[in-house]
Amino acid sequence: MGLGTEDDIGRGGSMLKRKRVRERLALRLRGVSWLTAVAALGLVLWSALAQAVDVSPFEPLVGRWVGEGRLGVRGNATEQVKCRVTYVRLASGDQLKQAIRCASAGGNVEVQSLVTHVGGALTGSWKELVRNMSGDLSGAVTPKGFRVAVRGESLNANMHVILINSKQVIEIQFINSSLIGLTLVLEKG
């Protein structure tokens, strides 16, 4: 066997060049595939993080809470109350319905509110049904819960909802009202 003719050597050189080109192309394609995989993984992680960040501040409240507290009514002694608070998250936007029902020997308190959350701010409506007091609600999400002001013709009040582990504390201070305040300590149940 000989070394071959010049044509054979030329073809061999050309075949060698084609082989090198194919190897370089394969390496580039592997690099592109690697970058594509990394980019796809990045998108998946970013999407998961975005969903985790979008969790509603209302989520820990949803459900039924029970407990007791103290109710102050102008002209009367402060009374012990037993209460039930229910929170229902609505499907439309980031909205929450709150219903507070408290009973004592001297009377009842019943509050209904509808709260909307947008970017840390709270807005909505608030009604005390037994005494027919209502107002517009505004406030903010805080590191431990919610701070709310209620203002209306028949009602001025400040309300704090604080979440501590599996407990919730609700504190309402009424301004220029027959009610003085309501403080509750609740557990989910």
Backbone as a printed PyTorch tensor [residue, N CA C, xyz], in Angstrom:
tensor([[[  0.8280,  -1.1670,   0.0000],
         [  0.0000,   0.0000,   0.0000],
         [  0.8670,   1.2210,   0.0000]],

        [[  0.4800,   2.1120,  -0.8340],
         [  1.2350,   3.3450,  -0.9740],
         [  0.6170,   4.4430,  -0.1510]],

        [[  1.2610,   5.5770,  -0.2600],
         [  0.7870,   6.7370,   0.4660],
         [ -0.4110,   7.3630,  -0.2030]],

        [[ -0.6360,   7.0460,  -1.4270],
         [ -1.7760,   7.5980,  -2.1360],
         [ -1.3260,   8.7230,  -3.0390]],

        [[ -2.2130,   9.1250,  -3.8640],
         [ -1.9090,  10.1950,  -4.8050],
         [ -2.1140,  11.5300,  -4.1360]],

        [[ -1.7490,  12.5830,  -4.8180],
         [ -1.9480,  13.9250,  -4.2950],
         [ -3.4400,  14.1980,  -4.0700]],

        [[ -4.2520,  13.6340,  -4.9660],
         [ -5.7000,  13.8290,  -4.8110],
         [ -6.2010,  13.1880,  -3.5300]],

        [[ -5.6870,  11.9850,  -3.2240],
         [ -6.0960,  11.2970,  -2.0110],
         [ -5.6740,  12.1020,  -0.7790]],

        [[ -4.4420,  12.6390,  -0.8150],
         [ -3.9530,  13.4270,   0.3220],
         [ -4.8010,  14.6910,   0.4570]],

        [[ -5.1310,  15.3100,  -0.6580],
         [ -5.9690,  16.5130,  -0.6350],
         [ -7.3340,  16.2150,  -0.0450]],

        [[ -7.9090,  15.0620,  -0.4620],
         [ -9.2070,  14.7020,   0.0870],
         [ -9.1080,  14.4010,   1.5690]],

        [[ -8.0340,  13.7550,   1.9660],
         [ -7.8210,  13.4360,   3.3900],
         [ -7.6920,  14.7070,   4.2060]],

        [[ -6.9520,  15.6960,   3.6490],
         [ -6.8050,  16.9750,   4.3430],
         [ -8.1450,  17.6720,   4.4540]],

        [[ -8.9180,  17.5720,   3.3850],
         [-10.2400,  18.1900,   3.3880],
         [-11.1480,  17.4760,   4.3870]],

        [[-11.0290,  16.1480,   4.4510],
         [-11.8200,  15.3800,   5.4030],
         [-11.4070,  15.7370,   6.8290]],

        [[-10.1050,  15.9520,   7.0440],
         [ -9.6130,  16.3340,   8.3560],
         [-10.1450,  17.7080,   8.7410]],

        [[-10.1730,  18.6410,   7.7920],
         [-10.7100,  19.9760,   8.0620],
         [-12.1940,  19.8900,   8.4060]],

        [[-12.9350,  19.0770,   7.6290],
         [-14.3610,  18.9310,   7.8970],
         [-14.5980,  18.3320,   9.2780]],

        [[-13.7630,  17.3790,   9.6600],
         [-13.9010,  16.7500,  10.9710],
         [-13.6740,  17.7840,  12.0780]],

        [[-12.6430,  18.6340,  11.9090],
         [-12.3410,  19.6670,  12.9050],
         [-13.4880,  20.6850,  12.9870]],

        [[-14.0490,  21.0390,  11.8380],
         [-15.1580,  21.9840,  11.8040],
         [-16.3600,  21.3810,  12.5400]],

        [[-16.6300,  20.0890,  12.2740],
         [-17.7460,  19.4250,  12.9620],
         [-17.5160,  19.3710,  14.4680]],

        [[-16.2820,  19.1000,  14.9140],
         [-15.9830,  19.0530,  16.3460],
         [-16.1730,  20.4360,  16.9820]],

        [[-15.6960,  21.4990,  16.2930],
         [-15.8730,  22.8520,  16.8290],
         [-17.3590,  23.2110,  16.8840]],

        [[-18.0960,  22.8430,  15.8620],
         [-19.5260,  23.1090,  15.8260],
         [-20.2470,  22.3620,  16.9580]],

        [[-19.8650,  21.1050,  17.1960],
         [-20.4650,  20.3200,  18.2750],
         [-20.1780,  20.9720,  19.6270]],

        [[-18.9430,  21.4580,  19.8310],
         [-18.6030,  22.1360,  21.0830],
         [-19.4390,  23.4020,  21.2600]],

        [[-19.6030,  24.1600,  20.1890],
         [-20.4140,  25.3760,  20.2720],
         [-21.8640,  25.0400,  20.5850]],

        [[-22.3830,  24.0020,  19.9390],
         [-23.7630,  23.6060,  20.1970],
         [-23.9460,  23.1390,  21.6370]],

        [[-22.9370,  22.4120,  22.1730],
         [-23.0140,  22.0020,  23.5740],
         [-23.0330,  23.2310,  24.4720]],

        [[-22.2240,  24.2300,  24.1430],
         [-22.1910,  25.4820,  24.9070],
         [-23.5350,  26.1900,  24.8590]],

        [[-24.1460,  26.2340,  23.6540],
         [-25.4620,  26.8540,  23.5160],
         [-26.4930,  26.0630,  24.3100]],

        [[-26.4230,  24.7320,  24.2610],
         [-27.3540,  23.8940,  25.0170],
         [-27.1810,  24.1380,  26.5090]],

        [[-25.9480,  24.2650,  26.9640],
         [-25.6680,  24.5250,  28.3680],
         [-26.2510,  25.8790,  28.7810]],

        [[-26.0280,  26.9050,  27.9450],
         [-26.5740,  28.2320,  28.2430],
         [-28.1030,  28.2080,  28.2480]],

        [[-28.6840,  27.4760,  27.3140],
         [-30.1410,  27.3660,  27.2620],
         [-30.6670,  26.7010,  28.5310]],

        [[-30.0100,  25.6400,  28.9690],
         [-30.4320,  24.9420,  30.1870],
         [-30.3060,  25.8610,  31.4010]],

        [[-29.2110,  26.6060,  31.5000],
         [-29.0160,  27.5220,  32.6240],
         [-30.0740,  28.6210,  32.6000]],

        [[-30.3490,  29.1550,  31.4120],
         [-31.3770,  30.2020,  31.2900],
         [-32.7480,  29.6580,  31.6860]],

        [[-33.0710,  28.4480,  31.2550],
         [-34.3610,  27.8430,  31.6010],
         [-34.4640,  27.6300,  33.1080]],

        [[-33.3890,  27.1440,  33.7260],
         [-33.3850,  26.9510,  35.1710],
         [-33.5650,  28.2930,  35.8830]],

        [[-32.9060,  29.3190,  35.3820],
         [-33.0500,  30.6570,  35.9580],
         [-34.4900,  31.1390,  35.8920]],

        [[-35.1540,  30.9190,  34.7640],
         [-36.5540,  31.3210,  34.6220],
         [-37.4490,  30.5720,  35.5990]],

        [[-37.2070,  29.2790,  35.7700],
         [-38.0070,  28.4830,  36.6980],
         [-37.8100,  28.9940,  38.1300]],

        [[-36.5650,  29.2390,  38.5280],
         [-36.2980,  29.7380,  39.8820],
         [-36.8940,  31.1240,  40.0790]],

        [[-36.7760,  32.0000,  39.0960],
         [-37.3290,  33.3480,  39.1960],
         [-38.8440,  33.2910,  39.3260]],

        [[-39.4780,  32.4170,  38.5590],
         [-40.9290,  32.2700,  38.6230],
         [-41.3600,  31.7860,  39.9990]],

        [[-40.6480,  30.8000,  40.5530],
         [-40.9780,  30.2890,  41.8830],
         [-40.7950,  31.3750,  42.9370]],

        [[-39.7250,  32.1530,  42.8240],
         [-39.4830,  33.2390,  43.7670],
         [-40.5660,  34.3020,  43.6480]],

        [[-40.9680,  34.6410,  42.4450],
         [-42.0110,  35.6470,  42.2370],
         [-43.3240,  35.1810,  42.8570]],

        [[-43.6350,  33.8970,  42.7300],
         [-44.8620,  33.3800,  43.3320],
         [-44.7720,  33.4220,  44.8470]],

        [[-43.5990,  33.1080,  45.4090],
         [-43.4300,  33.1440,  46.8610],
         [-43.5830,  34.5620,  47.3880]],

        [[-43.0920,  35.5400,  46.6490],
         [-43.1870,  36.9320,  47.0610],
         [-44.6270,  37.4220,  46.9770]],

        [[-45.4190,  36.8770,  46.0610],
         [-46.7900,  37.3250,  45.8510],
         [-47.7940,  36.7420,  46.8470]],

        [[-47.3340,  36.0580,  47.8680],
         [-48.2500,  35.5010,  48.8590],
         [-48.9460,  36.6540,  49.5750]],

        [[-50.2360,  36.5530,  49.7160],
         [-51.0350,  37.6030,  50.3330],
         [-50.7390,  37.7230,  51.8280]],

        [[-50.6890,  38.9530,  52.3500],
         [-50.5230,  39.1080,  53.7980],
         [-51.7650,  38.6250,  54.5610]],

        [[-52.8740,  38.4060,  53.8470],
         [-54.1000,  37.9240,  54.4730],
         [-54.0620,  36.4140,  54.7330]],

        [[-53.1960,  35.7070,  54.0310],
         [-53.2000,  34.2410,  54.0740],
         [-53.1370,  33.6620,  55.4930]],

        [[-52.2880,  34.1790,  56.4050],
         [-52.2400,  33.6020,  57.7580],
         [-53.5360,  33.7890,  58.5590]],

        [[-54.3790,  34.7340,  58.1650],
         [-55.6160,  35.0010,  58.8970],
         [-56.7620,  34.0720,  58.5260]],

        [[-56.7640,  33.5820,  57.3060],
         [-57.9160,  32.8530,  56.7640],
         [-58.3350,  31.7170,  57.6900]],

        [[-59.6290,  31.6890,  57.9900],
         [-60.1860,  30.6470,  58.8410],
         [-60.9490,  31.2310,  60.0180]],

        [[-61.1990,  30.3720,  60.9930],
         [-61.9930,  30.7490,  62.1700],
         [-61.0720,  30.8590,  63.3810]],

        [[-61.2410,  31.9330,  64.1320],
         [-60.4620,  32.1920,  65.3400],
         [-61.4340,  32.3470,  66.5140]],

        [[-61.0710,  31.8600,  67.6890],
         [-61.9130,  32.0050,  68.8810],
         [-61.0500,  32.4630,  70.0550]],

        [[-61.7060,  33.1690,  70.9750],
         [-60.9760,  33.6270,  72.1540],
         [-61.8260,  34.5510,  72.9930]],

        [[-61.1490,  35.3030,  73.8280],
         [-61.8560,  36.2320,  74.6950],
         [-61.0820,  37.5200,  74.8170]],

        [[-61.7160,  38.4640,  75.4890],
         [-61.0780,  39.7530,  75.6480],
         [-61.8930,  40.6570,  76.5480]],

        [[-61.7000,  41.9610,  76.3540],
         [-62.3570,  42.9700,  77.1800],
         [-63.0140,  44.0050,  76.2800]],

        [[-64.2190,  44.4160,  76.6790],
         [-64.9780,  45.4220,  75.9550],
         [-65.2550,  46.5840,  76.8970]],

        [[-64.8870,  47.7860,  76.4490],
         [-65.1760,  48.9830,  77.2250],
         [-66.3230,  49.7580,  76.5920]],

        [[-67.3810,  50.0150,  77.3880],
         [-68.5350,  50.7850,  76.9280],
         [-68.6600,  52.0040,  77.8440]],

        [[-68.7790,  53.1830,  77.2560],
         [-68.8530,  54.4310,  78.0210],
         [-69.9880,  54.3590,  79.0450]],

        [[-69.6540,  54.7400,  80.3070],
         [-70.6480,  54.7460,  81.3790],
         [-70.8250,  53.4070,  82.0740]],

        [[-70.1530,  52.3640,  81.6400],
         [-70.2630,  51.0290,  82.2470],
         [-68.8730,  50.4980,  82.5850]],

        [[-68.8490,  49.4740,  83.4160],
         [-67.5800,  48.8040,  83.7330],
         [-67.1160,  47.9970,  82.5090]],

        [[-65.8250,  47.8370,  82.4030],
         [-65.2630,  47.0020,  81.3270],
         [-65.7410,  45.5640,  81.5260]],

        [[-66.1490,  44.9170,  80.4440],
         [-66.7070,  43.5670,  80.5320],
         [-65.8390,  42.5440,  79.8120]],

        [[-65.8910,  41.3310,  80.3420],
         [-65.2560,  40.1910,  79.7060],
         [-66.1290,  39.7680,  78.5170]],

        [[-65.5200,  39.4840,  77.3600],
         [-66.2810,  39.0300,  76.1870],
         [-65.6770,  37.7330,  75.6370]],

        [[-66.5410,  36.9280,  75.0500],
         [-66.1100,  35.7420,  74.2960],
         [-66.3860,  36.0520,  72.8390]],

        [[-65.4040,  35.7250,  71.9920],
         [-65.5100,  36.1560,  70.5930],
         [-65.1630,  35.0600,  69.6070]],

        [[-65.7150,  35.2540,  68.4260],
         [-65.4070,  34.4170,  67.2570],
         [-65.1200,  35.3770,  66.1130]],

        [[-64.0020,  35.1670,  65.4480],
         [-63.6210,  35.9940,  64.3050],
         [-63.3860,  35.0730,  63.1160]],

        [[-63.9960,  35.4160,  62.0020],
         [-63.8530,  34.6100,  60.7920],
         [-63.2900,  35.4740,  59.6760]],

        [[-62.3280,  34.9170,  58.9550],
         [-61.7320,  35.5940,  57.8110],
         [-61.9200,  34.7170,  56.5770]],

        [[-62.4130,  35.3190,  55.5060],
         [-62.5990,  34.6140,  54.2370],
         [-61.8910,  35.4270,  53.1620]],

        [[-60.9850,  34.7900,  52.4520],
         [-60.2820,  35.4560,  51.3610],
         [-61.1100,  35.3090,  50.0910]],

        [[-61.3480,  36.4310,  49.4060],
         [-62.1610,  36.4200,  48.1920],
         [-61.2920,  36.1390,  46.9730]],

        [[-61.9020,  35.5410,  45.9610],
         [-61.1750,  35.1710,  44.7470],
         [-60.7970,  36.3880,  43.9080]],

        [[-61.5760,  37.4540,  44.0030],
         [-61.3120,  38.6370,  43.1750],
         [-60.2690,  39.5310,  43.8390]],

        [[-59.0840,  39.5710,  43.2700],
         [-58.0250,  40.4080,  43.8160],
         [-57.5710,  39.9130,  45.1790]],

        [[-56.8470,  40.7510,  45.8860],
         [-56.3750,  40.4070,  47.2190],
         [-57.3220,  41.0540,  48.2190]],

        [[-58.4770,  40.3950,  48.4550],
         [-59.5100,  40.9250,  49.3390],
         [-59.8120,  39.9340,  50.4570]],

        [[-60.2200,  40.5010,  51.6020],
         [-60.5250,  39.6990,  52.7700],
         [-61.8020,  40.2100,  53.4250]],

        [[-62.6890,  39.2640,  53.7820],
         [-63.8790,  39.5920,  54.5770],
         [-63.5710,  39.2150,  56.0170]],

        [[-63.8480,  40.1320,  56.9320],
         [-63.6500,  39.8800,  58.3530],
         [-65.0080,  39.9950,  59.0490]],

        [[-65.3030,  39.0420,  59.9250],
         [-66.5170,  39.0990,  60.7420],
         [-66.1080,  38.8520,  62.1890]],

        [[-66.3750,  39.8380,  63.0630],
         [-66.0820,  39.7210,  64.4900],
         [-67.4170,  39.6640,  65.2220]],

        [[-67.6070,  38.6350,  66.0580],
         [-68.8240,  38.5190,  66.8700],
         [-68.4020,  38.2800,  68.3100]],

        [[-68.7830,  39.2000,  69.1820],
         [-68.4420,  39.0880,  70.5970],
         [-69.7050,  39.2160,  71.4480]],

        [[-69.7460,  38.4470,  72.5260],
         [-70.8920,  38.4910,  73.4340],
         [-70.3900,  38.6350,  74.8650]],

        [[-71.1290,  39.4430,  75.6260],
         [-70.8430,  39.6210,  77.0490],
         [-72.1750,  39.6340,  77.7880]],

        [[-72.1130,  39.7150,  79.1080],
         [-73.3440,  39.7750,  79.9010],
         [-74.1330,  41.0440,  79.5860]],

        [[-73.4350,  42.1130,  79.2230],
         [-74.1000,  43.3930,  78.9890],
         [-74.4800,  43.6760,  77.5480]],

        [[-74.0730,  42.8480,  76.6200],
         [-74.4160,  43.1130,  75.2230],
         [-73.4670,  42.4710,  74.2370]],

        [[-73.6380,  42.8410,  72.9830],
         [-72.8580,  42.2440,  71.8950],
         [-72.1370,  43.3140,  71.0920]],

        [[-71.1320,  42.8640,  70.3650],
         [-70.4450,  43.6790,  69.3700],
         [-70.3470,  42.8120,  68.1270]],

        [[-70.7080,  43.3720,  66.9850],
         [-70.6110,  42.6210,  65.7350],
         [-70.0440,  43.5360,  64.6640]],

        [[-68.8810,  43.1600,  64.1480],
         [-68.1690,  43.9650,  63.1490],
         [-68.0510,  43.1630,  61.8640]],

        [[-68.2940,  43.8370,  60.7460],
         [-68.0470,  43.2410,  59.4260],
         [-67.1900,  44.2150,  58.6360]],

        [[-66.1630,  43.6830,  57.9980],
         [-65.3360,  44.5510,  57.1650],
         [-64.9410,  43.8160,  55.8910]],

        [[-64.6660,  44.6140,  54.8860],
         [-64.1560,  44.1160,  53.6160],
         [-62.8980,  44.9200,  53.3290]],

        [[-61.7710,  44.2210,  53.2150],
         [-60.4710,  44.8780,  53.0970],
         [-59.7920,  44.4540,  51.8040]],

        [[-59.2310,  45.4340,  51.0930],
         [-58.4610,  45.1810,  49.8740],
         [-57.0100,  45.5550,  50.1290]],

        [[-56.0970,  44.7010,  49.6740],
         [-54.6640,  44.9440,  49.8190],
         [-54.0450,  45.1910,  48.4480]],

        [[-53.3250,  46.3070,  48.3200],
         [-52.5640,  46.5910,  47.1050],
         [-51.2390,  47.2160,  47.5260]],

        [[-50.1410,  46.5210,  47.2540],
         [-48.8150,  47.0700,  47.5060],
         [-48.5590,  47.5220,  48.9300]],

        [[-49.0540,  46.7870,  49.9090],
         [-48.8270,  47.1260,  51.3060],
         [-49.8760,  48.0400,  51.9050]],

        [[-50.7220,  48.6400,  51.0630],
         [-51.7710,  49.5400,  51.5480],
         [-53.0980,  48.7840,  51.6670]],

        [[-53.8940,  49.1600,  52.6540],
         [-55.1990,  48.5500,  52.8910],
         [-56.2920,  49.5990,  52.7320]],

        [[-57.3810,  49.2210,  52.0740],
         [-58.5600,  50.0810,  51.9460],
         [-59.7900,  49.2000,  52.0780]],

        [[-60.9350,  49.8280,  52.3780],
         [-62.1520,  49.0410,  52.4530],
         [-63.2360,  49.7110,  53.2600]],

        [[-64.1650,  48.8640,  53.7470],
         [-65.2990,  49.3560,  54.5370],
         [-65.3730,  48.5720,  55.8410]],

        [[-65.9590,  49.2170,  56.8670],
         [-66.0180,  48.6490,  58.2160],
         [-67.3470,  49.0320,  58.8350]],

        [[-68.0630,  48.0580,  59.4260],
         [-69.3740,  48.3310,  60.0390],
         [-69.4740,  47.6380,  61.3910]],

        [[-70.0040,  48.3610,  62.3830],
         [-70.3920,  47.7520,  63.6480],
         [-71.9120,  47.6810,  63.5830]],

        [[-72.4470,  46.4730,  63.5070],
         [-73.8630,  46.2730,  63.1910],
         [-74.8120,  46.5430,  64.3540]],

        [[-74.4330,  46.2450,  65.5930],
         [-75.3380,  46.4070,  66.7360],
         [-75.6480,  47.8790,  66.9740]],

        [[-74.6450,  48.7400,  66.8440],
         [-74.8250,  50.1730,  67.0920],
         [-74.9630,  50.9870,  65.8040]],

        [[-74.9890,  50.3060,  64.6730],
         [-75.1600,  50.9300,  63.3600],
         [-74.1180,  52.0340,  63.1000]],

        [[-72.8370,  51.6870,  63.2880],
         [-71.7360,  52.6110,  63.0160],
         [-70.9430,  52.0660,  61.8340]],

        [[-70.5210,  52.9660,  60.9360],
         [-69.7400,  52.4980,  59.7840],
         [-68.7710,  53.5690,  59.3250]],

        [[-67.8090,  53.1440,  58.5300],
         [-66.8340,  54.0790,  58.0040],
         [-65.9470,  53.4220,  56.9620]],

        [[-65.1240,  54.2630,  56.3540],
         [-64.1430,  53.7840,  55.3750],
         [-62.8650,  53.4060,  56.1020]],

        [[-62.2760,  52.3510,  55.6490],
         [-61.0890,  51.7900,  56.2730],
         [-59.8690,  52.1320,  55.4240]],

        [[-58.7820,  52.5170,  56.0660],
         [-57.5020,  52.6990,  55.3750],
         [-56.4060,  52.2660,  56.3310]],

        [[-55.3110,  51.7960,  55.7890],
         [-54.2440,  51.3500,  56.6750],
         [-53.0910,  50.7490,  55.9160]],

        [[-52.2990,  49.9590,  56.6450],
         [-51.0840,  49.3970,  56.0650],
         [-50.7770,  48.0350,  56.6830]],

        [[-50.0530,  47.2490,  55.9190],
         [-49.5060,  45.9910,  56.4130],
         [-48.2760,  46.3570,  57.2390]],

        [[-48.1250,  45.7510,  58.4080],
         [-46.9660,  45.9880,  59.2660],
         [-46.1650,  44.6910,  59.3720]],

        [[-44.9690,  44.7410,  59.9220],
         [-44.1900,  43.4990,  60.0570],
         [-44.8950,  42.4190,  60.8850]],

        [[-45.7810,  42.8190,  61.8080],
         [-46.4560,  41.8350,  62.6580],
         [-47.9420,  41.6970,  62.3690]],

        [[-48.4720,  42.4180,  61.3780],
         [-49.9010,  42.3150,  61.0930],
         [-50.4250,  43.4860,  60.2950]],

        [[-51.3940,  44.2170,  60.8720],
         [-52.0820,  45.2840,  60.1470],
         [-52.3880,  46.4470,  61.0850]],

        [[-52.3140,  47.6520,  60.5640],
         [-52.7020,  48.8620,  61.2890],
         [-53.7540,  49.5580,  60.4410]],

        [[-54.9040,  49.8450,  61.0550],
         [-56.0460,  50.3470,  60.2910],
         [-56.6780,  51.5370,  61.0080]],

        [[-57.1480,  52.5050,  60.2430],
         [-57.9650,  53.6100,  60.7560],
         [-59.3120,  53.5260,  60.0620]],

        [[-60.3820,  53.7510,  60.8380],
         [-61.7360,  53.7450,  60.2870],
         [-62.3320,  55.1240,  60.5300]],

        [[-62.7990,  55.7530,  59.4650],
         [-63.3590,  57.0990,  59.5790],
         [-64.7030,  57.1470,  58.8640]],

        [[-65.7050,  57.6730,  59.5620],
         [-67.0320,  57.8190,  58.9820],
         [-67.8290,  58.8250,  59.7870]],

        [[-69.0470,  59.1090,  59.3330],
         [-69.9190,  60.0440,  60.0540],
         [-70.1870,  59.5840,  61.4740]],

        [[-70.4200,  58.3000,  61.6220],
         [-70.8110,  57.7640,  62.9250],
         [-69.6980,  56.9810,  63.6240]],

        [[-68.4940,  56.9610,  63.0370],
         [-67.4500,  56.1020,  63.6020],
         [-66.0570,  56.6440,  63.3110]],

        [[-65.2640,  56.7270,  64.3560],
         [-63.8230,  56.9740,  64.2490],
         [-63.1470,  55.9610,  65.1580]],

        [[-62.2700,  55.1530,  64.5800],
         [-61.6090,  54.1150,  65.3700],
         [-60.2470,  53.7900,  64.7700]],

        [[-59.3860,  53.3010,  65.6290],
         [-58.0840,  52.7730,  65.2060],
         [-58.0360,  51.3070,  65.5910]],

        [[-57.5030,  50.4960,  64.6970],
         [-57.4930,  49.0430,  64.9160],
         [-56.1340,  48.4770,  64.5560]],

        [[-55.6460,  47.5800,  65.4250],
         [-54.4070,  46.8570,  65.1680],
         [-54.7160,  45.3680,  65.2110]],

        [[-54.2150,  44.6410,  64.2220],
         [-54.2990,  43.1840,  64.2150],
         [-52.8550,  42.6930,  64.2330]],

        [[-52.5220,  41.9360,  65.2760],
         [-51.1490,  41.4630,  65.4490],
         [-51.1580,  39.9420,  65.4720]],

        [[-50.2840,  39.3420,  64.6680],
         [-50.1540,  37.8850,  64.6280],
         [-48.8640,  37.4880,  65.3370]],

        [[-49.0000,  36.6010,  66.3360],
         [-47.8440,  36.0960,  67.0790],
         [-47.9720,  34.5830,  67.1110]],

        [[-47.1500,  33.9270,  66.2880],
         [-47.2090,  32.4720,  66.1540],
         [-48.6420,  32.0430,  65.8260]],

        [[-49.2790,  31.2410,  66.6880],
         [-50.6320,  30.7610,  66.3880],
         [-51.7000,  31.6200,  67.0670]],

        [[-51.3190,  32.7720,  67.5730],
         [-52.2760,  33.6650,  68.2370],
         [-52.4460,  34.9500,  67.4400]],

        [[-53.5870,  35.5650,  67.6900],
         [-53.9090,  36.8390,  67.0620],
         [-54.4280,  37.7760,  68.1500]],

        [[-53.9430,  39.0090,  68.1140],
         [-54.4340,  40.0260,  69.0470],
         [-55.0880,  41.1150,  68.2070]],

        [[-56.3280,  41.4540,  68.5570],
         [-57.0430,  42.5490,  67.8950],
         [-57.2910,  43.6170,  68.9500]],

        [[-56.9060,  44.8270,  68.6190],
         [-57.1170,  45.9410,  69.5360],
         [-57.7930,  47.0750,  68.7760]],

        [[-58.9620,  47.4890,  69.2630],
         [-59.7160,  48.5720,  68.6210],
         [-59.9290,  49.6750,  69.6490]],

        [[-59.5370,  50.9010,  69.3050],
         [-59.7980,  52.0660,  70.1530],
         [-60.8170,  52.9300,  69.4200]],

        [[-61.9620,  53.1500,  70.0630],
         [-63.0160,  53.9760,  69.4810],
         [-62.8260,  55.4170,  69.9490]],

        [[-63.0770,  56.3790,  69.0760],
         [-62.9040,  57.7960,  69.3770],
         [-64.2750,  58.4620,  69.3410]],

        [[-64.6330,  59.1680,  70.4350],
         [-65.9260,  59.8680,  70.5220],
         [-67.0970,  58.9460,  70.2050]],

        [[-67.1880,  57.8510,  70.9330],
         [-68.2130,  56.8430,  70.6570],
         [-68.7620,  56.3020,  71.9700]],

        [[-69.8840,  55.6020,  71.8940],
         [-70.4000,  54.9200,  73.0790],
         [-69.4990,  53.7440,  73.4500]],

        [[-68.7480,  53.2400,  72.4850],
         [-67.7520,  52.1980,  72.7520],
         [-66.4130,  52.8740,  73.0310]],

        [[-65.6560,  52.3070,  73.9830],
         [-64.3330,  52.8480,  74.2970],
         [-63.2650,  52.0130,  73.5990]],

        [[-63.3570,  50.7100,  73.7560],
         [-62.3410,  49.8460,  73.1510],
         [-62.7030,  48.3790,  73.2300]],

        [[-62.0360,  47.6040,  72.4170],
         [-62.2040,  46.1540,  72.3750],
         [-60.8280,  45.5440,  72.1790]],

        [[-60.4370,  44.6720,  73.1100],
         [-59.1620,  43.9670,  73.0020],
         [-59.4290,  42.4750,  73.0520]],

        [[-58.9190,  41.7470,  72.0580],
         [-59.1660,  40.3010,  71.9590],
         [-57.8550,  39.5460,  71.8290]],

        [[-57.8030,  38.3620,  72.4190],
         [-56.7100,  37.4180,  72.2140],
         [-57.3550,  36.1520,  71.6890]],

        [[-56.9430,  35.7610,  70.4680],
         [-57.6190,  34.6720,  69.7570],
         [-56.6360,  33.5720,  69.3560]],

        [[-57.1740,  32.3760,  69.2150],
         [-56.4170,  31.2430,  68.6670],
         [-57.2070,  30.6670,  67.5120]],

        [[-56.4650,  30.1470,  66.5330],
         [-57.1490,  29.5600,  65.3690],
         [-57.8310,  28.2660,  65.8260]],

        [[-59.0680,  28.0930,  65.4010],
         [-59.7500,  26.8780,  65.8150],
         [-61.0950,  26.8200,  65.3330]]])
